[in-house]
Amino acid sequence: MADVTLGKTRITVNKNGFGCLPVQRVSMAEAAGLLRKARENGISFFDTARAYTDSEEKLGEAFGESWDDTIYIATKTAAKTPQDFWKDLETSLANLKRGYVDLYQFHNPEFCPKPGDGSGLYECMLEAKAQGKIRHIGITNHRLSVAREAIDSGLYETLQFPFSYLSGEQELALVEACRKADMGFIAMKALSGGLLNHSDACYAWLAQFPNVLPIWGIQRESELDEFLSYVKNPPALTEKLQEVIEKDRQELQGDFCRGCGYCMPCPAGIEINNCARMSQLIRRSPSAAHLTPEAQKKMFRIENCLHCGQCRSKCPYGLDTPALLQKNLQDYKEILAGKPI
């Protein structure tokens, strides 16, 4: 077994966290069964958010009668006012059927909340901690500038940020800065939004970083079983897995859409977070699902692009999203015309 300690929180858990966003897509009974099975087999860190519809409720259903100090819950608020902060927190506690949250995180804010900044948000965190309703304060983000500011501020105990073997030097620098600041680093999108399909290679690469906790998005029992196998037998970074990593890097590193969805909604109705990375998706997963009449209809909505620039301005990675959409549409048309995939 391999464990990780989340910095100054001193929360120590198995190096497999359960990302609870996907359990929105399954029934209450299915979700509760997955969550309980995960806990019974060594996974004890569960990450959710107020924005993940009924994800918190499903955690409450799974553990509401059996909470103890060995189950760690992280949730998030996207509140922009103190009133909404308290509303979110009380709703989360009610959904979870729990008196406190182990780690409460600001959910991808456009700025780094600090005491005295006029928003009152960080002051709410401090008050909630004083009341015993939260135990530790964290922040999640997709923006390097906000992440760096959060680390430098000394105000946060954890940072949650996209991190995988497609990450570059800037993300590696964030992990090292967190280590030096005694901050836990929670790796979201460790499978790069589904583009990486060798979870053993992803795990083995992330295992090199002792302060990093990957959270895997899970909605099927087969996926859970895959990660549970890593609890007892963590994959090593073998030469074979290194070859997988290098091949993926050659194909995917650079300007590609991570599918985070922060560019949405699109005024023209384009499903940007999937359409802007269709070229990768169609080659790295069974292609039939991406070529149905319904899928084609979604892709051809790109032709209705208004060129308003909203998606480009909202992309946390600074991508030229309209250009990516056009590139993916052209590639898609060629595939439909019979070009080999």
RODO-2510 file (C-alpha; in nm, 4 decimals, decimal comma):
residues 341
     n   res          X          Y          Z
     1     m     0,0000     0,0000     0,0000
     2     a     0,1119     0,3564    -0,0700
     3     d    -0,0103     0,6504     0,1367
     4     v     0,0122     1,0266     0,0971
     5     t    -0,0083     1,3010     0,3592
     6     l    -0,1791     1,6217     0,2501
     7     g     0,0711     1,8693     0,3845
     8     k    -0,0057     2,0551     0,7037
     9     t    -0,3543     1,9031     0,7250
    10     r    -0,1772     1,5809     0,8290
    11     i    -0,4581     1,3902     0,6599
    12     t    -0,2962     1,0618     0,5532
    13     v    -0,4817     0,8425     0,3047
    14     n    -0,4187     0,5813     0,0403
    15     k    -0,2788     0,7290    -0,2802
    16     n    -0,6092     0,6686    -0,4576
    17     g    -0,8777     0,9296    -0,3998
    18     f    -1,2368     0,8861    -0,5169
    19     g    -1,3550     1,1683    -0,7420
    20     c    -1,7308     1,1874    -0,6942
    21     l    -1,8320     1,4002    -0,9929
    22     p    -1,9220     1,0963    -1,2097
    23     v    -2,1535     0,9372    -0,9509
    24     q    -2,4065     1,2022    -1,0549
    25     r    -2,4668     0,9821    -1,3588
    26     v    -2,5733     0,6658    -1,1743
    27     s    -2,8617     0,5822    -0,9437
    28     m    -2,8573     0,6427    -0,5691
    29     a    -2,8280     0,2713    -0,4990
    30     e    -2,5466     0,2196    -0,7529
    31     a    -2,3534     0,5190    -0,6223
    32     a    -2,3878     0,4177    -0,2569
    33     g    -2,2705     0,0673    -0,3450
    34     l    -1,9610     0,1981    -0,5235
    35     l    -1,8733     0,4369    -0,2422
    36     r    -1,9104     0,1722     0,0266
    37     k    -1,7084    -0,0800    -0,1717
    38     a    -1,4319     0,1767    -0,2153
    39     r    -1,4216     0,2437     0,1592
    40     e    -1,4269    -0,1254     0,2491
    41     n    -1,1241    -0,1831     0,0267
    42     g    -0,8918     0,0937     0,1408
    43     i    -1,0016     0,4187    -0,0267
    44     s    -1,0843     0,6805     0,2367
    45     f    -1,0648     1,0205     0,0599
    46     f    -1,3760     1,1326    -0,1286
    47     d    -1,3889     1,4592    -0,3238
    48     t    -1,7194     1,6178    -0,4232
    49     a    -1,8693     1,9656    -0,4671
    50     r    -2,1914     2,1583    -0,4115
    51     a    -2,2015     2,2027    -0,7899
    52     y    -2,2061     1,8254    -0,8552
    53     t    -2,5889     1,8012    -0,8349
    54     d    -2,6699     1,5026    -0,6069
    55     s    -2,3133     1,3785    -0,5525
    56     e    -2,3075     1,4956    -0,1897
    57     e    -2,6440     1,3321    -0,1235
    58     k    -2,5088     1,0023    -0,2522
    59     l    -2,2155     1,0254    -0,0117
    60     g    -2,4654     1,0925     0,2656
    61     e    -2,6659     0,7890     0,1600
    62     a    -2,3528     0,5713     0,1567
    63     f    -2,2021     0,6806     0,4877
    64     g    -2,4667     0,8782     0,6756
    65     e    -2,5089     0,6068     0,9369
    66     s    -2,1406     0,5154     0,9595
    67     w    -1,9287     0,8316     0,9543
    68     d    -1,6036     0,8047     1,1475
    69     d    -1,2695     0,9828     1,1569
    70     t    -1,1160     0,7478     0,9020
    71     i    -1,3376     0,8750     0,6186
    72     y    -1,2235     1,2083     0,4772
    73     i    -1,4637     1,4260     0,2804
    74     a    -1,3596     1,7199     0,0647
    75     t    -1,6264     1,9367    -0,0909
    76     k    -1,6331     2,2772    -0,2570
    77     t    -1,8217     2,6031    -0,2808
    78     a    -1,8368     2,8303    -0,5834
    79     a    -2,0007     3,1038    -0,3730
    80     k    -1,9189     3,4630    -0,4576
    81     t    -2,0843     3,6210    -0,1539
    82     p    -2,0820     3,5385     0,2200
    83     q    -2,4556     3,4688     0,2056
    84     d    -2,4076     3,2052    -0,0631
    85     f    -2,1042     3,0636     0,1206
    86     w    -2,3108     2,9840     0,4305
    87     k    -2,5998     2,8555     0,2215
    88     d    -2,3647     2,6184     0,0354
    89     l    -2,1966     2,4964     0,3524
    90     e    -2,5204     2,4248     0,5361
    91     t    -2,6603     2,2484     0,2287
    92     s    -2,3461     2,0359     0,1987
    93     l    -2,3576     1,9353     0,5655
    94     a    -2,7246     1,8425     0,5351
    95     n    -2,6629     1,6416     0,2180
    96     l    -2,3663     1,4617     0,3687
    97     k    -2,5529     1,3967     0,6965
    98     r    -2,2403     1,5077     0,8790
    99     g    -2,1508     1,7766     1,1282
   100     y    -1,8324     1,8904     0,9567
   101     v    -1,6323     1,8749     0,6340
   102     d    -1,2693     1,7658     0,6519
   103     l    -1,1577     1,9890     0,3651
   104     y    -1,3631     2,2804     0,2342
   105     q    -1,2376     2,4256    -0,0927
   106     f    -1,3088     2,7356    -0,2971
   107     h    -1,4206     2,5939    -0,6328
   108     n    -1,2148     2,7403    -0,9187
   109     p    -1,2476     3,1082    -0,8206
   110     e    -1,1319     3,3702    -1,0695
   111     f    -0,9178     3,5249    -0,7963
   112     c    -0,7435     3,4047    -0,4814
   113     p    -0,9666     3,4880    -0,1805
   114     k    -0,7777     3,6560     0,1033
   115     p    -0,8692     3,8360     0,4250
   116     g    -0,9559     4,1982     0,3610
   117     d    -1,0051     4,1639    -0,0147
   118     g    -1,3613     4,2937     0,0105
   119     s    -1,5340     3,9678    -0,0821
   120     g    -1,5609     3,8421     0,2765
   121     l    -1,5150     3,4857     0,1527
   122     y    -1,1931     3,3945     0,3325
   123     e    -1,3332     3,5418     0,6531
   124     c    -1,6241     3,2980     0,6132
   125     m    -1,3789     3,0103     0,5896
   126     l    -1,2132     3,1202     0,9134
   127     e    -1,5476     3,1546     1,0909
   128     a    -1,6655     2,8137     0,9668
   129     k    -1,3428     2,6613     1,0951
   130     a    -1,3837     2,8335     1,4318
   131     q    -1,7364     2,6888     1,4522
   132     g    -1,6037     2,3389     1,3841
   133     k    -1,7980     2,3046     1,0588
   134     i    -1,4837     2,2656     0,8512
   135     r    -1,1426     2,1375     0,9535
   136     h    -0,9133     2,2498     0,6722
   137     i    -0,9171     2,5174     0,4018
   138     g    -0,8306     2,4471     0,0390
   139     i    -0,8679     2,5894    -0,3093
   140     t    -0,9135     2,4384    -0,6548
   141     n    -0,8259     2,6053    -0,9808
   142     h    -0,7393     2,5734    -1,3494
   143     r    -0,5444     2,9008    -1,3642
   144     l    -0,1711     2,8949    -1,2991
   145     s    -0,1700     3,2546    -1,1758
   146     v    -0,4381     3,1897    -0,9100
   147     a    -0,2685     2,8648    -0,8058
   148     r     0,0668     3,0378    -0,7596
   149     e    -0,0943     3,3176    -0,5603
   150     a    -0,2693     3,0659    -0,3348
   151     i     0,0592     2,8906    -0,2600
   152     d     0,2460     3,2154    -0,1968
   153     s    -0,0296     3,3466     0,0307
   154     g     0,0238     3,0814     0,2973
   155     l    -0,3532     3,0834     0,3550
   156     y    -0,4361     2,7438     0,2101
   157     e    -0,3621     2,3917     0,3270
   158     t    -0,4270     2,2212    -0,0070
   159     l    -0,4327     2,3026    -0,3765
   160     q    -0,6354     2,0997    -0,6269
   161     f    -0,5121     2,1425    -0,9834
   162     p    -0,5057     1,9407    -1,3103
   163     f    -0,1966     1,7196    -1,3110
   164     s    -0,0983     1,4235    -1,5262
   165     y     0,1977     1,3077    -1,7285
   166     l     0,0885     1,5497    -1,9999
   167     s     0,1579     1,8393    -1,7631
   168     g     0,4450     2,0752    -1,8332
   169     e     0,7171     2,2466    -1,6336
   170     q     0,4768     2,5041    -1,4887
   171     e     0,2574     2,2382    -1,3289
   172     l     0,5632     2,0512    -1,2023
   173     a     0,6755     2,3762    -1,0414
   174     l     0,3373     2,4033    -0,8634
   175     v     0,3798     2,0565    -0,7129
   176     e     0,7276     2,1427    -0,5890
   177     a     0,6116     2,4781    -0,4501
   178     c     0,3348     2,2993    -0,2593
   179     r     0,5855     2,0522    -0,1185
   180     k     0,8077     2,3343     0,0063
   181     a     0,5065     2,5167     0,1542
   182     d     0,3839     2,1963     0,3269
   183     m     0,0630     2,2103     0,1215
   184     g    -0,1174     1,9035     0,0013
   185     f    -0,1534     1,8753    -0,3761
   186     i    -0,4699     1,7051    -0,5047
   187     a    -0,4382     1,6013    -0,8691
   188     m    -0,7595     1,6373    -1,0654
   189     k    -0,7839     1,5182    -1,4251
   190     a    -0,5087     1,2631    -1,3673
   191     l    -0,6493     1,0842    -1,6747
   192     s    -0,6575     1,4184    -1,8602
   193     g    -1,0331     1,4259    -1,8965
   194     g    -1,0477     1,0709    -2,0329
   195     l    -0,7820     1,1125    -2,3037
   196     l    -0,5373     0,8896    -2,1158
   197     n    -0,6532     0,5298    -2,1137
   198     h    -0,3663     0,3579    -1,9310
   199     s    -0,4509     0,4199    -1,5677
   200     d    -0,1573     0,2078    -1,4511
   201     a     0,0824     0,4413    -1,6320
   202     c    -0,0985     0,7440    -1,4859
   203     y    -0,0764     0,6027    -1,1345
   204     a     0,2883     0,4998    -1,1665
   205     w     0,3922     0,8420    -1,2981
   206     l     0,2046     1,0280    -1,0223
   207     a     0,3531     0,7973    -0,7583
   208     q     0,6865     0,9757    -0,8114
   209     f     0,5465     1,2756    -0,6232
   210     p     0,5088     1,1982    -0,2509
   211     n     0,2853     1,5007    -0,1782
   212     v     0,0366     1,4364    -0,4629
   213     l    -0,3006     1,2654    -0,4148
   214     p    -0,4723     1,1720    -0,7440
   215     i    -0,8516     1,1610    -0,7401
   216     w    -0,9988     0,9264    -0,9975
   217     g    -1,3435     0,9963    -1,1395
   218     i    -1,5397     0,6723    -1,0948
   219     q    -1,8918     0,5749    -1,2013
   220     r    -1,8648     0,2042    -1,2901
   221     e    -1,7713    -0,0936    -1,0775
   222     s    -1,5141    -0,2034    -1,3375
   223     e    -1,3397     0,1338    -1,3004
   224     l    -1,3461     0,1050    -0,9224
   225     d    -1,2015    -0,2469    -0,9356
   226     e    -0,9173    -0,1173    -1,1517
   227     f    -0,8166     0,1417    -0,8937
   228     l    -0,8764    -0,0915    -0,5994
   229     s    -0,6174    -0,3244    -0,7514
   230     y    -0,3698    -0,0369    -0,7176
   231     v    -0,4440    -0,0052    -0,3463
   232     k    -0,2870    -0,3441    -0,2757
   233     n    -0,0485    -0,3593    -0,5712
   234     p     0,0621    -0,0079    -0,6753
   235     p     0,1967    -0,0108    -1,0341
   236     a     0,5680     0,0623    -1,0712
   237     l     0,7024     0,2898    -1,3424
   238     t     0,8461     0,0140    -1,5606
   239     e     1,0154     0,0592    -1,8947
   240     k     0,6972    -0,0637    -2,0630
   241     l     0,4800     0,1978    -1,8904
   242     q     0,7367     0,4665    -1,9653
   243     e     0,7008     0,3797    -2,3340
   244     v     0,3230     0,4260    -2,3031
   245     i     0,3782     0,7656    -2,1442
   246     e     0,6186     0,8813    -2,4134
   247     k     0,3812     0,7700    -2,6903
   248     d     0,0910     0,9602    -2,5314
   249     r     0,3065     1,2686    -2,4858
   250     q     0,4041     1,2680    -2,8513
   251     e     0,0385     1,2460    -2,9557
   252     l    -0,1212     1,4771    -2,7020
   253     q     0,1129     1,7254    -2,5392
   254     g     0,0699     2,0864    -2,6419
   255     d    -0,2423     2,2848    -2,7192
   256     f    -0,5270     2,0445    -2,6607
   257     c    -0,8639     2,0862    -2,4931
   258     r    -0,8729     1,9309    -2,1441
   259     g    -1,2536     1,9193    -2,1452
   260     c    -1,2882     2,1201    -1,8231
   261     g    -1,5994     2,3003    -1,9524
   262     y    -1,5215     2,6447    -1,8120
   263     c    -1,5795     2,7880    -2,1609
   264     m    -1,9441     2,6846    -2,1411
   265     p    -2,2211     2,7635    -2,2118
   266     c    -2,1790     2,8500    -2,5768
   267     p    -2,4315     3,1033    -2,7170
   268     a    -2,4427     2,8997    -3,0394
   269     g    -2,5172     2,5767    -2,8519
   270     i    -2,1825     2,4122    -2,9332
   271     e    -2,0729     2,1427    -2,6874
   272     i    -1,7244     2,2922    -2,6795
   273     n    -1,5716     2,0724    -2,4095
   274     n    -1,6176     1,7634    -2,6285
   275     c    -1,6179     1,9077    -2,9795
   276     a    -1,2849     2,0877    -2,9332
   277     r    -1,1097     1,7595    -2,8562
   278     m    -1,3012     1,5230    -3,0841
   279     s    -0,9926     1,4389    -3,2886
   280     q    -0,8294     1,2873    -2,9790
   281     l    -1,1459     1,1272    -2,8423
   282     i    -1,2335     0,9521    -3,1667
   283     r    -0,8895     0,7959    -3,1901
   284     r    -0,8497     0,6993    -2,8238
   285     s    -1,1882     0,5425    -2,7497
   286     p    -1,4372     0,3330    -2,9494
   287     s    -1,5208     0,5578    -3,2439
   288     a    -1,8760     0,4376    -3,3122
   289     a    -2,0260     0,6448    -3,0304
   290     h    -1,8688     0,9579    -3,1777
   291     l    -2,0057     0,8992    -3,5272
   292     t    -2,3776     0,8520    -3,4584
   293     p    -2,6304     1,0905    -3,6183
   294     e    -2,6696     1,2608    -3,2799
   295     a    -2,2926     1,3057    -3,2418
   296     q    -2,2653     1,4384    -3,5972
   297     k    -2,5385     1,6919    -3,5247
   298     k    -2,3391     1,8184    -3,2267
   299     m    -2,0174     1,8461    -3,4258
   300     f    -2,1808     2,0304    -3,7171
   301     r    -2,3084     2,2964    -3,4777
   302     i    -1,9511     2,4287    -3,4982
   303     e    -2,0544     2,5731    -3,8361
   304     n    -2,2881     2,8043    -3,6418
   305     c    -1,9999     2,9551    -3,4413
   306     l    -2,0647     3,3258    -3,3816
   307     h    -1,6928     3,4042    -3,3442
   308     c    -1,7844     3,6028    -3,0332
   309     g    -1,4630     3,5037    -2,8554
   310     q    -1,6330     3,4164    -2,5256
   311     c    -1,4885     3,0649    -2,5140
   312     r    -1,1383     3,1918    -2,5883
   313     s    -1,1574     3,4550    -2,3150
   314     k    -1,2842     3,2029    -2,0562
   315     c    -1,0358     2,9228    -2,1321
   316     p    -0,8082     2,8846    -1,8252
   317     y    -0,5361     2,7394    -2,0513
   318     g    -0,5349     3,0319    -2,2945
   319     l    -0,6325     2,8148    -2,5924
   320     d    -0,7581     2,9566    -2,9202
   321     t    -1,0796     2,7599    -2,8780
   322     p    -1,2546     2,8747    -3,2004
   323     a    -0,9522     2,7624    -3,4020
   324     l    -0,9496     2,4273    -3,2200
   325     l    -1,3175     2,3785    -3,2984
   326     q    -1,2632     2,4435    -3,6680
   327     k    -0,9624     2,2116    -3,6776
   328     n    -1,1577     1,9315    -3,5086
   329     l    -1,4564     1,9809    -3,7404
   330     q    -1,2370     1,9544    -4,0502
   331     d    -1,0772     1,6379    -3,9152
   332     y    -1,4216     1,4977    -3,8318
   333     k    -1,5474     1,5623    -4,1862
   334     e    -1,2486     1,3774    -4,3296
   335     i    -1,3184     1,0794    -4,1021
   336     l    -1,6819     1,0740    -4,2123
   337     a    -1,5648     1,0814    -4,5737
   338     g    -1,3697     0,7635    -4,5174
   339     k    -1,0272     0,8813    -4,4114
   340     p    -0,8638     0,6078    -4,1970
   341     i    -0,8661     0,6798    -3,8235
***
